[in-house]
Amino acid sequence: LLFVDFQIIWRYFSWANQTLAAIALWAASAHLKRKGKQYIITLLPAIFMSVVLVMQLLSIKNKMAANVKCSYIHKGARVFECERAKGDEFSFFGKISVSSSLTQKEKALILEHELSHVRHNHSLEKVFMGFLKVVMWFNPFVYIAAIHIEELQEYEADYDVLASGADKKEYVSLIVE
């Protein structure tokens, strides 16, 4: 429990909670309208929560575009080089964000790792698991499965990097950094 990053847990929990609230409010609005009751009482919060969720999704786009020094296409994926700390690299669907402070060797290894995530559609899996957590929020096995799937995705990406011929020691030191 001492090694858990509660900010990450809170971020996913808050997103799942807001999504569930929006779905419940839309369902309540539809039910009230069908019954001929005052549905505006649930419709306005449903609209508000939906806007909040869309803005959260758009914040990913803003994070991707923050402090972009340059962008280019690399093996079919859009790469954004940004002024950010090393270790904050990520991919989301066909887009990859890397630190501009990486050396060429480090950048090549990170790009290979993130390209593996793109090739294997790991973003789609994460979105799907997020949806499952919203729908089955009461089931602890969904959360356990999500953790194991994320670990598996990282192992798969690491395997692909090493299978491409990367030096194990260099790659491990980059990951540990």
Protein Blocks (a to p, Z undefined) as FASTA:
>chain_A
ZZpcfklmmmmmmmmmmmmmmmmmmmmmmmmmmnopafklmmmmmmmmmmmmmmmmmmmm
mmmmgopfbdcdeehiacddddddehiaccehjbccddfkbcfklmmmmmmmmmmmmmno
mmmmmmmmmmmmmmmmmlmklmmmmmmmmmmmmmmmmmmmmmnopafklmmmmmmZZ
